[in-house]
Amino acid sequence: MSVMKRLSGVVQAKANKVLDRVEDPRETLDLSYEKQLEQLQQVRRGVADVATARKRIELQAEQLQASANKLQDQARTALAQNREDLAREALTRRAAIGTQLEQLKTQHDQLVAQEDKLVQTTQQLQARVEAFRTQKETLKASYTAAQAQTKIGEAVSGISESMSDTGMAMQRAQDKIAQMQARAGAVDELLSSGALTDLTGNTDPIQAELDKASQSGQVDAELAQLKGQLATSAPAGALATPDKPEQAPPEDDKVVDAEPVHDEPEATAKPTPDQFTLEDKEDES
């Protein structure tokens, strides 16, 4: 028995906790306000029913009063015609109607009192409903402001669920980026060291060196061909400067054991260093 009681308590505690988490005070206040409006409507409906019954009694009393007045007239007419028996009958009926009128008057007074009480109750209940409505709106506004302030505080501090999810997503993205960068750097180092093979290129290092040397020799051959074409196409004496006088060599460069100078015909002046042709430069190179 104690086990069942404890189990019932645990279930009730869990249910209350779930309800507390799901319950919205604003919705609860609105529901209470709607119930009070329903009660106020029921009281107003009761006032209308009592007023309807009172009006019905008043109409019935008017009809009975009209019948009593008619019987009074009939009794007077019967006496005028020396019909005392008819006059007595009419007065007897009028007396019965008077009794009914007394009863209706009693019921009417009760209904009037009940109606007045219901009207007063309706006014009081309406005042309470209006006060509750004002308090409800105030509480709802306070709750909404507190909820908004709480969400803003959680968002600023980063402890809200949405911000936590965003922060976790950013952290995962940064971790993946760092991991991919480290992996890319490691692969580049392994490819440079030769630990890994580049499947997109030449896999033989010897052949790669041979291809590199072949390409270098081809470039040198094309360069020499271009130089030869330029030397062949250049005009003769284009680079010579005949008006430039011959410069004497420096004294330090004179030969000590020079042969005696003979009177020989004037030889052709040696070209200056600036007068070398492209062919000579190519030969020297």
Secondary structure as GFF3:
##gff-version 3
##sequence-region A 1 285
A	DSSP	alpha_helix	2	22	.	.	.	ID=ss1
A	DSSP	alpha_helix	25	80	.	.	.	ID=ss2
A	DSSP	alpha_helix	84	157	.	.	.	ID=ss3
A	DSSP	alpha_helix	161	193	.	.	.	ID=ss4
A	DSSP	alpha_helix	205	233	.	.	.	ID=ss5
A	DSSP	three_ten_helix	251	253	.	.	.	ID=ss6
A	DSSP	three_ten_helix	273	275	.	.	.	ID=ss7
A	DSSP	alpha_helix	278	284	.	.	.	ID=ss8
###
